[in-house]
Amino acid sequence: MDRVKALQTGGGQPKRAAPKQLNSPNGPKRTKKSNEKESASTETASFREPPAAVEERNGEIEFRVVNNDGSTESTIILTRLKDLFRKQIPLMDATYITRVVLDRTHLSLVIVKESKYRGEDRQHVLGGVTWREFRDRKFAEIVFCAISSNLHGKGYGTHLMAHLKDYIRTSGPVMHLLTYADTLAVGYFKKQGFSKDITLDPSVYMGYIKHYQGASLMHCPMLPRIRYLEEARMLHRQKEIVQAKIAPLSNSHVVHQPPAQWANGVVTPIDPMSIPAIRATGWSPEMENLSREPRHGPYFNDLRRFFSEIQDHKQAWPFLQPVNPNEVPGYDTVITEPMDLSTAESKLENDQYATPNDLVKDLKLMFNNCKVFNKKSTVYHKAAVALEKYMWTVIKEDFPEWSEFIEKE
């Protein structure tokens, strides 16, 4: 990870009792190592393990699942993990961090390194992730995730997430991970298989996790037959096999000598089509010009960023998918021009919004449809009012230059 990845979320439901199997008198549990020594000798020479995986295989670090079971060892590890989170997430309330980490409904996966200090064994916490499982709903919420700042770039973050996925997937029915990620954390979670495209039905998690302003909800479904600790090696092997199949049919490995007029080291302009190897590829100047043309309109990036702000808001849930007339009798009679966020997103990706006003018009249509069909006392009407108000706030604060395009009324 290039920087600390810190997540800031909280539970939206009353606390539940800790699972009985977690209150083990044996203290923290060691997770299965990512690489058994006998398999290390058979791996392909070209595959390079990240330092974190090598250190674990060599017994220098351990990954332990820890719950506040009352044991001395667990208390020590969780206290040090809490201190790490407080250091790496300075903007988060320290009391809140302590409460979540020590809460018995939460679990923590901790990277521990043992050393000698004045003749005594000492356990150093290098990083960790704290999460809460909702087993009856088959999802887990990641609350905090951080690695010590001096270990960034060594694969600790990726290795930690692989351990977490394998542990959760094999220890219960949970097959989905959810988290709210701030701007700095989104990139990291995308690399770990998370996406802002939430495929989990909102009814599964709404009311169980808390929305945080300025953070994006991200989702990672887990595959039942994948061992994530072996994912990198598996993909590497698959790549080798594909490349071996391609090699007999490809000339990409052939290295051509530079043009004769460049042999003395002086590089002068040259017509690309005068080079036989370039002509043989079928390349043409027209292809180059075509590749340089923008794929989307001039407002696309700003519109996508603006749309994400609306889509990720906690009051957006009634508008994520089209209304099903079969489930809502009379809707297609009252509403003749339906609109929803998934339809708007499809139009956005297909460049059907030439200006910001075009997108805002569709959003206003969506809000108006909801307010027309639903009474003011309903949660749907209230959500439309709140989300529309938030939309104008986003435009005013983040996109003030749009004022000349937007028709507010």
C-alpha positions, 0 to 999 in steps of 0.5 A: 500500500502506498499509504495507510488505508484507514476505514471509518465505519460503525455498526447501526444495530444493537450489539449482539452476543459474541459467538461462543466459539470465539470465547476460547480459553486458548487465546488468539488463533493462528491462521493457516500459513500462505505457503507450506515449505514443501510447496515452496520448492515446487513453485516456478522460479519466475514467481516472486512472493511479496516480502510479507508472504516470505516472512510468514513462511519463514516464521518471522511474522504470524497472522492471528485472529483475536477476539476479546475473550478475556485472556491476557494474551488477547488483551495485550494484542488488541491493546497494541492493535488499538494503539496502531489504529489510533496512530495511523487513523489520527482523525478517528475518535480514539474512544470509538476505536477502543470501543470497537476493537475491544467489543466482543462482537468484533474480530481482529486479524492481527500481524504479529512479530515476536522478538526478545526485549531484555530477555523477555518475549515481546509481541509487536503488532505490525498491522491488522483489520477489525471486522464484524460478521452478520452471519444470518445475513451472510456479510461482514463489515470491515471497520478498520484496516491499517498497516504500520507506516514503515511497512508500506510497499511490502505486500502486507496489505494485500497479504492481510486481506487474503488471510481475512478472506480465507478465514471468513470464507472457511469459518462460516456462511459469510460470502460478502464483505462491505466497507466504507472507504475514504478517498485514500483507501478506494484505490487499495480496496479496488486492488483487493477485489472491492467495487463501488458497484454493490451487487448485494441487495440493499435490504440485506445490509441497510440498517446494519451498517452506518453511512459515513459522509465523504466515504464510498460504500464498497463491496467484495463478493467472495468465491467459494472455491478460491483460496485467496492466499494462493491467488497470485500464484494461481494467476501467475501460472495461468498467465504462463500457460496462456503465454506459452499457447500464444508464443508459437503464433506471435512475433512479439518476442522478435527484436528488430534492429533500428533503421540504418540512418540511426546507426551512428546514434543520431536520431532524426525524423523518419517516416514510420511507414518506411520501416518494413516491420511496422508496415507488416503489423498493419499499422497506419497513421489513421489508427494512431489518430483514432487511438488518441481521440477522447472516448468520452465527452469533455464533462464525463469525468466530472459527471461520473464523480458527481454521480458517484456522490449521489449514488453513494449517499445513504438516502439513495437506496430507493432509487438504485434500481427501476421500480417494478410495476408488478410489485408497485400497483399503479406506478406505471399509470401515475408515472409515465416517464420513470427514471432511476440511478441505474438507468442514469448511470447507463446513460452516463457511460454511453455519453448520453449526457452532453452537459451537466444540465442533462444529467441533473434534469434526469435526477430531478425527474427521478426525485419528482416521480418519487414525490408525486407517487409517494405521500410526504410521510413515507420514507421514500418521499423523505429520501427524495427530498433529502437526496435532492437537497444533497445534490444541490449542496454537492453542485454548489460546493464541488461544481460551482462552475456548473451554475451557468448550465444548471436550471435549478427550477 
